[in-house]
Amino acid sequence: MSGREPGSTVDPTSETDGAVDAVCFDLDDTLCRYTQSGAEVLERAFDRAGVGRPWSIDDYYDGYRNYLEESTDIVDLRRRCFADLAVAAGHDRETGRAVADAYADLRDREAVELVPGARDVIDALAAEYRLGLVTNGAPEMQRTKLETIGLDDRFETVVCAGYDAPAKPAAEPFDLALEALGSTSERTVYVGNSLRSDVAGANAAGLRSVWVPDGEAVPETPDPPPTYRLETLAELATPPW
């Protein structure tokens, strides 16, 4: 459905034409963002589970890759990792699992919020375009965030790249979204905050890319180049295409 030769890319700086009938979004730091760091969430999870501070967030970040192959999803991975960290710190495995469950609930239900203007943009675009979501991340985690921010019923398709297909910037997750939306790359726009995964992935799949930087340093010449650049997501209520 992408309308491009396999392995080819589109020049995002070339002049585009043709009607747009679908808009796809990234999730993290595009539509939602965390209000607390992982370390802060872990501190609260320890409190909720009724234990001290037996390990740090760096211990988790340093060790989670060891559980990727054997875990069924991010919830299972975190429970396995935290259980082993708890044992290493002199606690039982169930304590580690309790901390993992508290961490997941706090992180994706209480420490996440909508980016300003996101709901208005979604409402405005939904009146004219079919909407999809292409996000890197585990399905359970990403769908929980969507529920938390109240956007769980706003997208016709949700592709969790890295699980449903290879992670962005691969073209495959975009192709899955196009197929589900019944659209083509020439008629679809993708909105994201990351040059490396969002813009590069959209460009590889032949979609027009809208880059909305998330507040970090902005290069004078973005690489890869997006089709459009906006200062804030709210500007998307008046589409640039």
TORPA-4810 file (N, C-alpha, C, O; in nm, 3 decimals):
<nodes>
NODE_1_0.081_-0.121_0.000_0.000_0.000_0.000_0.084_0.126_0.000_0.030_0.236_-0.013_M
NODE_2_0.215_0.114_0.014_0.296_0.234_0.032_0.322_0.309_-0.097_0.358_0.427_-0.092_S
NODE_3_0.306_0.245_-0.213_0.323_0.314_-0.339_0.468_0.348_-0.369_0.493_0.445_-0.441_G
NODE_4_0.565_0.272_-0.318_0.706_0.298_-0.344_0.776_0.166_-0.372_0.729_0.060_-0.331_R
NODE_5_0.887_0.173_-0.441_0.966_0.054_-0.465_1.031_0.008_-0.335_1.072_0.092_-0.255_E
NODE_6_1.041_-0.123_-0.311_1.105_-0.171_-0.188_1.244_-0.113_-0.171_1.325_-0.112_-0.265_P
NODE_7_1.272_-0.063_-0.049_1.403_-0.010_-0.018_1.425_0.133_-0.062_1.530_0.190_-0.033_G
NODE_8_1.327_0.193_-0.133_1.344_0.330_-0.179_1.300_0.428_-0.072_1.231_0.390_0.023_S
NODE_9_1.339_0.553_-0.086_1.298_0.658_0.005_1.246_0.775_-0.075_1.266_0.783_-0.196_T
NODE_10_1.177_0.867_-0.007_1.127_0.987_-0.071_1.215_1.104_-0.029_1.264_1.108_0.084_V
NODE_11_1.233_1.199_-0.119_1.306_1.320_-0.085_1.210_1.414_-0.014_1.122_1.470_-0.079_D
NODE_12_1.224_1.434_0.120_1.127_1.514_0.193_1.134_1.661_0.160_1.042_1.736_0.194_P
NODE_13_1.239_1.704_0.095_1.251_1.846_0.060_1.191_1.875_-0.076_1.180_1.991_-0.115_T
NODE_14_1.152_1.771_-0.150_1.092_1.793_-0.281_0.950_1.843_-0.265_0.889_1.825_-0.160_S
NODE_15_0.899_1.904_-0.368_0.765_1.960_-0.362_0.663_1.847_-0.358_0.670_1.756_-0.440_E
NODE_16_0.569_1.852_-0.266_0.469_1.747_-0.253_0.336_1.798_-0.304_0.305_1.916_-0.295_T
NODE_17_0.258_1.705_-0.358_0.123_1.742_-0.401_0.033_1.624_-0.374_0.078_1.520_-0.324_D
NODE_18_-0.094_1.638_-0.406_-0.188_1.532_-0.378_-0.253_1.550_-0.243_-0.192_1.602_-0.149_G
NODE_19_-0.378_1.505_-0.233_-0.455_1.524_-0.111_-0.406_1.431_-0.001_-0.369_1.316_-0.027_A
NODE_20_-0.405_1.480_0.120_-0.375_1.398_0.238_-0.506_1.345_0.293_-0.601_1.420_0.312_V
NODE_21_-0.512_1.215_0.320_-0.634_1.159_0.380_-0.607_1.088_0.512_-0.701_1.041_0.576_D
NODE_22_-0.480_1.080_0.554_-0.449_1.013_0.681_-0.332_1.083_0.749_-0.239_1.131_0.684_A
NODE_23_-0.338_1.088_0.881_-0.232_1.147_0.963_-0.198_1.047_1.072_-0.286_1.000_1.144_V
NODE_24_-0.070_1.014_1.084_-0.024_0.924_1.189_0.068_1.000_1.285_0.137_1.093_1.245_C
NODE_25_0.067_0.958_1.410_0.142_1.025_1.516_0.237_0.929_1.585_0.212_0.808_1.592_F
NODE_26_0.346_0.984_1.637_0.426_0.923_1.740_0.354_0.948_1.873_0.266_1.034_1.880_D
NODE_27_0.389_0.875_1.978_0.326_0.895_2.108_0.416_0.968_2.207_0.385_1.081_2.246_L
NODE_28_0.528_0.907_2.246_0.611_0.962_2.353_0.682_1.091_2.311_0.751_1.095_2.210_D
NODE_29_0.661_1.195_2.391_0.720_1.327_2.369_0.664_1.397_2.246_0.714_1.502_2.205_D
NODE_30_0.561_1.338_2.185_0.487_1.404_2.078_0.346_1.434_2.126_0.302_1.549_2.120_T
NODE_31_0.274_1.332_2.173_0.139_1.351_2.226_0.137_1.348_2.379_0.050_1.409_2.441_L
NODE_32_0.231_1.277_2.440_0.235_1.270_2.586_0.379_1.277_2.634_0.473_1.257_2.556_C
NODE_33_0.396_1.304_2.761_0.529_1.310_2.819_0.521_1.271_2.966_0.417_1.284_3.029_R
NODE_34_0.634_1.223_3.018_0.639_1.187_3.159_0.660_1.312_3.244_0.733_1.403_3.206_Y
NODE_35_0.595_1.313_3.358_0.609_1.425_3.451_0.712_1.399_3.558_0.748_1.489_3.634_T
NODE_36_0.761_1.273_3.565_0.862_1.237_3.663_0.968_1.149_3.596_0.938_1.076_3.501_Q
NODE_37_1.088_1.155_3.644_1.195_1.070_3.592_1.174_0.926_3.640_1.096_0.900_3.732_S
NODE_38_1.245_0.834_3.576_1.239_0.695_3.620_1.284_0.678_3.763_1.228_0.597_3.837_G
NODE_39_1.384_0.755_3.803_1.432_0.747_3.941_1.325_0.791_4.041_1.308_0.730_4.146_A
NODE_40_1.253_0.898_4.006_1.147_0.946_4.095_1.033_0.846_4.103_0.978_0.823_4.211_E
NODE_41_0.998_0.786_3.992_0.891_0.685_3.993_0.933_0.564_4.075_0.852_0.509_4.150_V
NODE_42_1.059_0.522_4.064_1.106_0.407_4.141_1.102_0.436_4.290_1.067_0.349_4.369_L
NODE_43_1.139_0.557_4.330_1.131_0.595_4.471_0.988_0.579_4.523_0.967_0.527_4.633_E
NODE_44_0.892_0.624_4.446_0.751_0.612_4.486_0.707_0.465_4.487_0.626_0.426_4.571_R
NODE_45_0.759_0.387_4.395_0.723_0.244_4.391_0.775_0.172_4.515_0.707_0.085_4.569_A
NODE_46_0.895_0.207_4.558_0.947_0.148_4.682_0.856_0.182_4.799_0.825_0.097_4.882_F
NODE_47_0.815_0.308_4.806_0.726_0.350_4.915_0.595_0.273_4.912_0.546_0.228_5.015_D
NODE_48_0.539_0.258_4.792_0.411_0.188_4.780_0.425_0.041_4.819_0.334_-0.016_4.879_R
NODE_49_0.539_-0.020_4.785_0.561_-0.161_4.817_0.608_-0.182_4.960_0.614_-0.295_5.008_A
NODE_50_0.640_-0.072_5.030_0.678_-0.081_5.171_0.818_-0.133_5.195_0.843_-0.202_5.293_G
NODE_51_0.912_-0.099_5.104_1.051_-0.139_5.122_1.139_-0.015_5.119_1.094_0.094_5.085_V
NODE_52_1.266_-0.033_5.155_1.359_0.080_5.155_1.403_0.116_5.014_1.320_0.128_4.924_G
NODE_53_1.531_0.135_4.996_1.584_0.169_4.864_1.688_0.064_4.825_1.807_0.094_4.820_R
NODE_54_1.644_-0.061_4.797_1.739_-0.171_4.779_1.816_-0.168_4.646_1.920_-0.233_4.636_P
NODE_55_1.768_-0.095_4.545_1.842_-0.082_4.421_1.807_0.051_4.356_1.710_0.117_4.395_W
NODE_56_1.885_0.089_4.258_1.866_0.219_4.192_1.810_0.200_4.053_1.806_0.089_4.000_S
NODE_57_1.765_0.309_3.994_1.714_0.302_3.857_1.826_0.263_3.761_1.799_0.199_3.659_I
NODE_58_1.949_0.299_3.792_2.061_0.261_3.706_2.083_0.110_3.707_2.124_0.051_3.607_D
NODE_59_2.057_0.047_3.822_2.067_-0.099_3.828_1.969_-0.164_3.731_2.001_-0.262_3.664_D
NODE_60_1.850_-0.106_3.725_1.748_-0.156_3.632_1.790_-0.131_3.488_1.787_-0.222_3.405_Y
NODE_61_1.830_-0.009_3.456_1.869_0.025_3.320_1.990_-0.058_3.274_1.999_-0.097_3.157_Y
NODE_62_2.082_-0.086_3.367_2.201_-0.163_3.331_2.170_-0.310_3.307_2.242_-0.378_3.234_D
NODE_63_2.062_-0.360_3.369_2.037_-0.503_3.362_1.921_-0.550_3.280_1.909_-0.669_3.253_G
NODE_64_1.831_-0.458_3.237_1.707_-0.505_3.175_1.730_-0.580_3.042_1.650_-0.666_3.005_Y
NODE_65_1.838_-0.547_2.972_1.864_-0.614_2.843_1.887_-0.764_2.861_1.867_-0.842_2.768_R
NODE_66_1.928_-0.804_2.979_1.951_-0.947_3.003_1.821_-1.027_3.003_1.824_-1.150_3.001_N
NODE_67_1.706_-0.958_3.006_1.577_-1.027_3.016_1.496_-1.016_2.887_1.383_-1.064_2.882_Y
NODE_68_1.551_-0.954_2.785_1.475_-0.929_2.663_1.430_-1.058_2.596_1.314_-1.069_2.555_L
NODE_69_1.517_-1.154_2.583_1.483_-1.276_2.509_1.382_-1.363_2.582_1.296_-1.423_2.519_E
NODE_70_1.392_-1.371_2.713_1.306_-1.464_2.787_1.173_-1.403_2.827_1.084_-1.477_2.870_E
NODE_71_1.156_-1.272_2.815_1.035_-1.207_2.861_0.929_-1.201_2.752_0.960_-1.189_2.633_S
NODE_72_0.803_-1.209_2.793_0.692_-1.204_2.697_0.651_-1.061_2.664_0.599_-1.035_2.556_T
NODE_73_0.675_-0.969_2.757_0.640_-0.829_2.734_0.715_-0.745_2.837_0.790_-0.798_2.918_D
NODE_74_0.693_-0.612_2.834_0.766_-0.523_2.923_0.727_-0.546_3.070_0.810_-0.530_3.159_I
NODE_75_0.602_-0.584_3.094_0.559_-0.610_3.232_0.634_-0.732_3.286_0.687_-0.728_3.398_V
NODE_76_0.637_-0.839_3.207_0.708_-0.959_3.248_0.857_-0.932_3.264_0.919_-0.980_3.359_D
NODE_77_0.915_-0.855_3.173_1.057_-0.821_3.182_1.089_-0.749_3.312_1.183_-0.785_3.383_L
NODE_78_1.010_-0.648_3.342_1.039_-0.568_3.461_1.021_-0.652_3.588_1.098_-0.637_3.683_R
NODE_79_0.921_-0.739_3.590_0.900_-0.823_3.708_1.016_-0.921_3.727_1.058_-0.946_3.840_R
NODE_80_1.067_-0.977_3.618_1.181_-1.067_3.628_1.305_-0.992_3.677_1.376_-1.039_3.766_R
NODE_81_1.329_-0.876_3.618_1.447_-0.798_3.655_1.441_-0.752_3.800_1.538_-0.767_3.874_C
NODE_82_1.328_-0.697_3.840_1.313_-0.647_3.977_1.318_-0.760_4.079_1.369_-0.741_4.190_F
NODE_83_1.267_-0.878_4.042_1.273_-0.992_4.133_1.418_-1.030_4.161_1.454_-1.057_4.275_A
NODE_84_1.500_-1.033_4.057_1.642_-1.066_4.075_1.714_-0.956_4.152_1.801_-0.985_4.235_D
NODE_85_1.681_-0.831_4.126_1.742_-0.721_4.200_1.705_-0.727_4.348_1.787_-0.697_4.435_L
NODE_86_1.581_-0.767_4.376_1.538_-0.779_4.515_1.615_-0.888_4.587_1.659_-0.869_4.701_A
NODE_87_1.632_-1.003_4.522_1.706_-1.113_4.583_1.851_-1.071_4.609_1.907_-1.101_4.715_V
NODE_88_1.910_-1.001_4.513_2.048_-0.956_4.530_2.062_-0.859_4.646_2.170_-0.846_4.706_A
NODE_89_1.953_-0.790_4.679_1.956_-0.693_4.788_1.908_-0.752_4.920_1.894_-0.680_5.019_A
NODE_90_1.882_-0.885_4.923_1.843_-0.950_5.048_1.694_-0.960_5.071_1.652_-0.990_5.183_G
NODE_91_1.613_-0.934_4.969_1.467_-0.946_4.982_1.421_-1.070_4.905_1.499_-1.133_4.834_H
NODE_92_1.291_-1.104_4.919_1.240_-1.216_4.842_1.194_-1.167_4.704_1.180_-1.048_4.679_D
NODE_93_1.170_-1.266_4.616_1.134_-1.233_4.478_1.000_-1.162_4.468_0.980_-1.077_4.382_R
NODE_94_0.908_-1.197_4.557_0.776_-1.135_4.552_0.783_-0.986_4.582_0.704_-0.908_4.529_E
NODE_95_0.878_-0.946_4.666_0.897_-0.803_4.692_0.936_-0.730_4.563_0.885_-0.622_4.534_T
NODE_96_1.027_-0.791_4.487_1.066_-0.731_4.360_0.950_-0.720_4.265_0.935_-0.619_4.196_G
NODE_97_0.865_-0.822_4.260_0.748_-0.817_4.171_0.650_-0.710_4.215_0.589_-0.643_4.132_R
NODE_98_0.635_-0.693_4.346_0.545_-0.588_4.397_0.596_-0.450_4.358_0.517_-0.362_4.322_A
NODE_99_0.727_-0.430_4.366_0.784_-0.302_4.325_0.763_-0.281_4.176_0.731_-0.170_4.133_V
NODE_100_0.782_-0.386_4.095_0.763_-0.375_3.950_0.620_-0.336_3.916_0.598_-0.253_3.828_A
NODE_101_0.523_-0.397_3.985_0.382_-0.365_3.958_0.350_-0.221_3.997_0.277_-0.151_3.926_D
NODE_102_0.405_-0.177_4.109_0.382_-0.039_4.152_0.448_0.059_4.055_0.391_0.164_4.024_A
NODE_103_0.566_0.025_4.008_0.639_0.110_3.913_0.558_0.128_3.786_0.544_0.240_3.736_Y
NODE_104_0.506_0.017_3.732_0.429_0.024_3.608_0.305_0.110_3.625_0.274_0.193_3.539_A
NODE_105_0.235_0.092_3.734_0.112_0.169_3.757_0.142_0.317_3.773_0.073_0.401_3.716_D
NODE_106_0.244_0.349_3.849_0.280_0.489_3.872_0.331_0.555_3.744_0.293_0.667_3.712_L
NODE_107_0.416_0.485_3.671_0.481_0.543_3.553_0.382_0.575_3.443_0.385_0.685_3.387_R
NODE_108_0.293_0.482_3.411_0.207_0.497_3.294_0.066_0.544_3.326_-0.011_0.572_3.234_D
NODE_109_0.032_0.553_3.455_-0.101_0.603_3.492_-0.097_0.734_3.569_-0.189_0.816_3.556_R
NODE_110_0.008_0.756_3.648_0.009_0.876_3.733_0.120_0.974_3.696_0.116_1.089_3.740_E
NODE_111_0.217_0.931_3.616_0.330_1.019_3.586_0.339_1.052_3.438_0.448_1.073_3.385_A
NODE_112_0.224_1.055_3.371_0.222_1.086_3.228_0.111_1.188_3.203_0.007_1.184_3.268_V
NODE_113_0.134_1.279_3.109_0.037_1.383_3.079_0.037_1.415_2.930_0.133_1.386_2.859_E
NODE_114_-0.072_1.475_2.884_-0.082_1.521_2.747_0.014_1.636_2.722_0.033_1.721_2.809_L
NODE_115_0.072_1.640_2.604_0.146_1.758_2.560_0.044_1.870_2.535_-0.062_1.843_2.478_V
NODE_116_0.072_1.993_2.576_-0.024_2.103_2.554_-0.067_2.111_2.407_0.015_2.109_2.316_P
NODE_117_-0.198_2.122_2.388_-0.254_2.135_2.255_-0.284_2.004_2.185_-0.345_2.004_2.078_G
NODE_118_-0.242_1.890_2.245_-0.258_1.762_2.176_-0.403_1.726_2.151_-0.439_1.684_2.041_A
NODE_119_-0.488_1.743_2.251_-0.627_1.703_2.234_-0.697_1.788_2.128_-0.773_1.736_2.046_R
NODE_120_-0.671_1.918_2.129_-0.733_2.006_2.030_-0.688_1.969_1.889_-0.768_1.972_1.795_D
NODE_121_-0.559_1.935_1.874_-0.508_1.895_1.743_-0.575_1.766_1.696_-0.618_1.757_1.581_V
NODE_122_-0.583_1.668_1.784_-0.647_1.541_1.748_-0.792_1.563_1.709_-0.839_1.508_1.610_I
NODE_123_-0.864_1.643_1.787_-1.004_1.670_1.756_-1.019_1.740_1.622_-1.108_1.706_1.544_D
NODE_124_-0.933_1.836_1.595_-0.942_1.910_1.469_-0.912_1.821_1.349_-0.983_1.827_1.249_A
NODE_125_-0.808_1.739_1.359_-0.770_1.655_1.246_-0.866_1.539_1.225_-0.887_1.495_1.112_L
NODE_126_-0.926_1.488_1.334_-1.017_1.374_1.324_-1.140_1.406_1.240_-1.203_1.316_1.185_A
NODE_127_-1.173_1.534_1.230_-1.290_1.573_1.151_-1.265_1.560_1.001_-1.360_1.557_0.923_A
NODE_128_-1.138_1.552_0.961_-1.105_1.553_0.818_-1.018_1.436_0.774_-1.019_1.401_0.656_E
NODE_129_-0.943_1.375_0.867_-0.847_1.272_0.828_-0.866_1.145_0.910_-0.919_1.149_1.022_Y
NODE_130_-0.823_1.033_0.854_-0.815_0.910_0.931_-0.687_0.917_1.013_-0.583_0.960_0.963_R
NODE_131_-0.694_0.875_1.138_-0.581_0.891_1.229_-0.523_0.756_1.271_-0.596_0.660_1.297_L
NODE_132_-0.391_0.751_1.278_-0.322_0.632_1.325_-0.208_0.669_1.419_-0.168_0.785_1.427_G
NODE_133_-0.157_0.570_1.489_-0.046_0.589_1.582_0.061_0.486_1.550_0.031_0.367_1.539_L
NODE_134_0.185_0.531_1.535_0.299_0.443_1.516_0.401_0.480_1.622_0.464_0.585_1.615_V
NODE_135_0.418_0.393_1.721_0.499_0.425_1.838_0.596_0.312_1.870_0.560_0.195_1.860_T
NODE_136_0.717_0.346_1.907_0.809_0.246_1.961_0.770_0.217_2.105_0.756_0.310_2.184_N
NODE_137_0.751_0.091_2.139_0.718_0.058_2.278_0.626_-0.061_2.289_0.559_-0.099_2.193_G
NODE_138_0.625_-0.120_2.407_0.543_-0.239_2.431_0.395_-0.206_2.425_0.354_-0.101_2.475_A
NODE_139_0.313_-0.292_2.365_0.170_-0.264_2.351_0.101_-0.233_2.483_0.024_-0.137_2.490_P
NODE_140_0.126_-0.311_2.587_0.057_-0.288_2.714_0.091_-0.150_2.770_0.003_-0.078_2.818_E
NODE_141_0.218_-0.115_2.764_0.263_0.012_2.819_0.206_0.129_2.740_0.158_0.226_2.799_M
NODE_142_0.210_0.121_2.607_0.163_0.232_2.525_0.011_0.247_2.532_-0.039_0.359_2.533_Q
NODE_143_-0.060_0.137_2.537_-0.206_0.148_2.546_-0.249_0.201_2.683_-0.349_0.272_2.693_R
NODE_144_-0.175_0.169_2.787_-0.205_0.226_2.919_-0.188_0.377_2.916_-0.271_0.449_2.971_T
NODE_145_-0.081_0.425_2.853_-0.061_0.570_2.842_-0.175_0.635_2.765_-0.224_0.741_2.805_K
NODE_146_-0.218_0.572_2.656_-0.329_0.627_2.579_-0.455_0.637_2.662_-0.529_0.736_2.652_L
NODE_147_-0.482_0.537_2.745_-0.597_0.542_2.834_-0.582_0.655_2.934_-0.677_0.728_2.962_E
NODE_148_-0.462_0.671_2.989_-0.437_0.773_3.091_-0.461_0.913_3.036_-0.519_0.997_3.104_T
NODE_149_-0.417_0.938_2.913_-0.432_1.072_2.856_-0.563_1.088_2.780_-0.590_1.195_2.725_I
NODE_150_-0.646_0.984_2.778_-0.778_0.995_2.719_-0.782_0.992_2.568_-0.873_1.048_2.507_G
NODE_151_-0.684_0.927_2.505_-0.681_0.918_2.359_-0.690_0.774_2.310_-0.658_0.746_2.194_L
NODE_152_-0.733_0.683_2.396_-0.733_0.542_2.360_-0.836_0.506_2.253_-0.827_0.398_2.194_D
NODE_153_-0.933_0.594_2.227_-1.035_0.564_2.126_-1.025_0.656_2.005_-1.120_0.665_1.927_D
NODE_154_-0.913_0.724_1.989_-0.904_0.825_1.884_-0.831_0.780_1.759_-0.829_0.852_1.659_R
NODE_155_-0.771_0.662_1.761_-0.692_0.618_1.647_-0.750_0.490_1.587_-0.786_0.397_1.660_F
NODE_156_-0.760_0.487_1.454_-0.813_0.369_1.388_-0.716_0.252_1.394_-0.758_0.136_1.389_E
NODE_157_-0.589_0.280_1.405_-0.490_0.174_1.419_-0.377_0.222_1.510_-0.339_0.339_1.507_T
NODE_158_-0.325_0.130_1.589_-0.210_0.157_1.675_-0.105_0.050_1.646_-0.128_-0.069_1.669_V
NODE_159_0.008_0.092_1.594_0.118_0.000_1.563_0.228_0.022_1.667_0.282_0.132_1.678_V
NODE_160_0.260_-0.082_1.740_0.366_-0.075_1.841_0.494_-0.130_1.780_0.519_-0.251_1.784_C
NODE_161_0.573_-0.040_1.725_0.696_-0.079_1.658_0.794_-0.139_1.759_0.804_-0.093_1.872_A
NODE_162_0.864_-0.241_1.715_0.948_-0.319_1.805_0.877_-0.443_1.854_0.939_-0.531_1.912_G
NODE_163_0.745_-0.449_1.831_0.664_-0.564_1.871_0.579_-0.612_1.754_0.588_-0.728_1.715_Y
NODE_164_0.497_-0.523_1.697_0.417_-0.558_1.580_0.503_-0.563_1.454_0.467_-0.630_1.357_D
NODE_165_0.614_-0.493_1.455_0.705_-0.481_1.341_0.838_-0.432_1.397_0.846_-0.396_1.514_A
NODE_166_0.942_-0.428_1.314_1.069_-0.372_1.363_1.051_-0.229_1.412_0.960_-0.158_1.368_P
NODE_167_1.136_-0.187_1.504_1.125_-0.054_1.563_1.156_0.054_1.459_1.232_0.032_1.365_A
NODE_168_1.096_0.172_1.479_1.134_0.288_1.398_1.283_0.314_1.420_1.332_0.298_1.533_K
NODE_169_1.357_0.352_1.317_1.314_0.412_1.190_1.290_0.314_1.076_1.291_0.357_0.960_P
NODE_170_1.269_0.186_1.101_1.236_0.094_0.993_1.106_0.137_0.927_1.020_0.198_0.991_A
NODE_171_1.091_0.106_0.800_0.970_0.145_0.726_0.851_0.054_0.757_0.736_0.095_0.738_A
NODE_172_0.877_-0.067_0.804_0.769_-0.166_0.819_0.653_-0.121_0.907_0.538_-0.143_0.869_E
NODE_173_0.677_-0.060_1.024_0.561_-0.020_1.105_0.473_0.085_1.037_0.352_0.088_1.058_P
NODE_174_0.533_0.170_0.957_0.455_0.268_0.882_0.371_0.198_0.775_0.255_0.235_0.752_F
NODE_175_0.428_0.098_0.710_0.354_0.023_0.610_0.234_-0.048_0.672_0.127_-0.054_0.610_D
NODE_176_0.250_-0.102_0.793_0.137_-0.166_0.862_0.025_-0.065_0.888_-0.092_-0.096_0.869_L
NODE_177_0.063_0.056_0.930_-0.039_0.159_0.956_-0.110_0.198_0.829_-0.232_0.215_0.829_A
NODE_178_-0.037_0.213_0.720_-0.098_0.249_0.592_-0.198_0.144_0.548_-0.307_0.176_0.500_L
NODE_179_-0.161_0.018_0.563_-0.252_-0.090_0.525_-0.380_-0.087_0.607_-0.489_-0.104_0.553_E
NODE_180_-0.366_-0.065_0.738_-0.483_-0.062_0.825_-0.573_0.058_0.795_-0.695_0.049_0.807_A
NODE_181_-0.513_0.169_0.755_-0.589_0.291_0.727_-0.642_0.294_0.584_-0.723_0.381_0.551_L
NODE_182_-0.598_0.203_0.500_-0.641_0.203_0.362_-0.588_0.322_0.285_-0.656_0.374_0.196_G
NODE_183_-0.468_0.367_0.319_-0.411_0.484_0.254_-0.278_0.447_0.190_-0.237_0.331_0.193_S
NODE_184_-0.211_0.546_0.132_-0.080_0.526_0.071_0.017_0.625_0.130_-0.023_0.721_0.197_T
NODE_185_0.145_0.603_0.106_0.246_0.694_0.161_0.230_0.835_0.106_0.256_0.932_0.177_S
NODE_186_0.189_0.846_-0.020_0.174_0.979_-0.081_0.061_1.059_-0.018_0.058_1.182_-0.029_E
NODE_187_-0.032_0.991_0.046_-0.149_1.060_0.102_-0.149_1.061_0.255_-0.250_1.092_0.318_R
NODE_188_-0.033_1.029_0.315_-0.025_1.020_0.460_0.087_1.107_0.514_0.194_1.117_0.453_T
NODE_189_0.062_1.169_0.627_0.160_1.253_0.697_0.190_1.189_0.832_0.100_1.136_0.897_V
NODE_190_0.316_1.195_0.874_0.353_1.143_1.005_0.411_1.253_1.091_0.494_1.332_1.046_Y
NODE_191_0.366_1.259_1.218_0.404_1.365_1.311_0.484_1.305_1.426_0.439_1.210_1.490_V
NODE_192_0.603_1.361_1.452_0.684_1.310_1.562_0.787_1.410_1.607_0.809_1.512_1.542_G
NODE_193_0.850_1.381_1.720_0.947_1.473_1.780_1.092_1.436_1.753_1.182_1.517_1.775_N
NODE_194_1.117_1.314_1.705_1.253_1.264_1.691_1.298_1.263_1.545_1.231_1.206_1.459_S
NODE_195_1.411_1.326_1.519_1.468_1.318_1.384_1.512_1.176_1.354_1.490_1.124_1.245_L
NODE_196_1.577_1.111_1.452_1.639_0.981_1.430_1.538_0.870_1.405_1.561_0.785_1.319_R
NODE_197_1.427_0.869_1.477_1.331_0.760_1.459_1.207_0.803_1.382_1.161_0.729_1.295_S
NODE_198_1.152_0.920_1.412_1.026_0.961_1.350_1.044_1.014_1.208_0.983_0.965_1.114_D
NODE_199_1.129_1.115_1.195_1.150_1.173_1.062_1.220_1.073_0.971_1.180_1.055_0.856_V
NODE_200_1.324_1.008_1.022_1.396_0.910_0.940_1.305_0.796_0.898_1.311_0.750_0.784_A
NODE_201_1.222_0.749_0.989_1.132_0.639_0.956_1.025_0.678_0.856_0.998_0.604_0.761_G
NODE_202_0.965_0.795_0.875_0.864_0.843_0.781_0.924_0.864_0.644_0.865_0.827_0.542_A
NODE_203_1.043_0.924_0.641_1.109_0.945_0.512_1.137_0.812_0.441_1.117_0.800_0.321_N
NODE_204_1.183_0.713_0.517_1.213_0.582_0.459_1.089_0.515_0.403_1.096_0.444_0.303_A
NODE_205_0.975_0.539_0.467_0.849_0.479_0.422_0.778_0.560_0.316_0.675_0.518_0.264_A
NODE_206_0.833_0.677_0.282_0.773_0.759_0.177_0.665_0.852_0.221_0.594_0.910_0.138_G
NODE_207_0.648_0.869_0.355_0.546_0.960_0.406_0.604_1.102_0.418_0.725_1.119_0.430_L
NODE_208_0.519_1.200_0.414_0.559_1.335_0.450_0.575_1.340_0.602_0.494_1.283_0.676_R
NODE_209_0.680_1.406_0.648_0.709_1.409_0.792_0.691_1.549_0.848_0.733_1.648_0.788_S
NODE_210_0.628_1.554_0.965_0.613_1.679_1.040_0.696_1.664_1.167_0.667_1.578_1.250_V
NODE_211_0.797_1.747_1.181_0.886_1.740_1.297_0.850_1.850_1.395_0.848_1.968_1.360_W
NODE_212_0.820_1.809_1.519_0.791_1.902_1.628_0.895_1.878_1.737_0.876_1.789_1.820_V
NODE_213_1.004_1.954_1.740_1.110_1.930_1.841_1.054_1.934_1.982_0.961_2.010_2.011_P
NODE_214_1.111_1.852_2.070_1.058_1.839_2.206_1.130_1.928_2.307_1.131_1.898_2.426_D
NODE_215_1.190_2.037_2.261_1.250_2.132_2.353_1.400_2.121_2.366_1.463_2.207_2.427_G
NODE_216_1.459_2.016_2.308_1.604_2.003_2.314_1.669_2.092_2.208_1.600_2.155_2.128_E
NODE_217_1.800_2.096_2.207_1.872_2.179_2.112_1.834_2.141_1.969_1.834_2.023_1.933_A
NODE_218_1.801_2.241_1.889_1.755_2.218_1.753_1.869_2.251_1.656_1.918_2.363_1.655_V
NODE_219_1.911_2.155_1.574_2.019_2.183_1.480_1.975_2.281_1.373_1.858_2.286_1.335_P
NODE_220_2.070_2.360_1.325_2.038_2.459_1.221_1.991_2.390_1.093_1.901_2.438_1.024_E
NODE_221_2.054_2.279_1.063_2.014_2.200_0.946_1.975_2.060_0.994_2.063_1.976_1.013_T
NODE_222_1.846_2.033_1.013_1.803_1.903_1.065_1.847_1.789_0.973_1.839_1.801_0.850_P
NODE_223_1.892_1.680_1.032_1.936_1.564_0.958_1.881_1.439_1.026_1.918_1.408_1.140_D
NODE_224_1.793_1.365_0.956_1.744_1.387_0.820_1.644_1.503_0.814_1.585_1.539_0.916_P
NODE_225_1.626_1.562_0.697_1.537_1.678_0.687_1.390_1.638_0.687_1.351_1.547_0.613_P
NODE_226_1.309_1.703_0.768_1.165_1.678_0.764_1.099_1.753_0.649_1.155_1.848_0.594_P
NODE_227_0.979_1.710_0.614_0.902_1.784_0.513_0.854_1.916_0.570_0.860_2.019_0.502_T
NODE_228_0.808_1.913_0.694_0.759_2.032_0.762_0.819_2.036_0.903_0.846_1.932_0.963_Y
NODE_229_0.837_2.155_0.954_0.883_2.173_1.091_0.791_2.271_1.161_0.764_2.379_1.108_R
NODE_230_0.744_2.236_1.280_0.659_2.322_1.360_0.727_2.349_1.494_0.805_2.267_1.541_L
NODE_231_0.698_2.462_1.553_0.754_2.495_1.684_0.679_2.426_1.796_0.740_2.385_1.895_E
NODE_232_0.547_2.412_1.782_0.464_2.346_1.884_0.363_2.256_1.816_0.327_2.277_1.700_T
NODE_233_0.316_2.157_1.888_0.215_2.067_1.834_0.085_2.142_1.805_0.014_2.108_1.711_L
NODE_234_0.053_2.244_1.885_-0.071_2.318_1.869_-0.084_2.378_1.729_-0.195_2.396_1.678_A
NODE_235_0.030_2.409_1.666_0.026_2.467_1.531_-0.034_2.372_1.429_-0.079_2.414_1.323_E
NODE_236_-0.036_2.242_1.461_-0.085_2.143_1.366_-0.237_2.151_1.348_-0.291_2.091_1.255_L
NODE_237_-0.306_2.225_1.434_-0.451_2.245_1.417_-0.479_2.311_1.282_-0.588_2.295_1.226_A
NODE_238_-0.383_2.386_1.231_-0.389_2.441_1.096_-0.280_2.370_1.016_-0.165_2.415_1.017_T
NODE_239_-0.312_2.261_0.947_-0.211_2.177_0.883_-0.126_2.253_0.781_-0.179_2.339_0.710_P
NODE_240_0.003_2.223_0.773_0.091_2.293_0.680_0.090_2.235_0.539_0.152_2.291_0.449_P
NODE_241_0.021_2.125_0.517_0.022_2.063_0.384_-0.095_2.113_0.299_-0.110_2.071_0.184_W
</nodes>
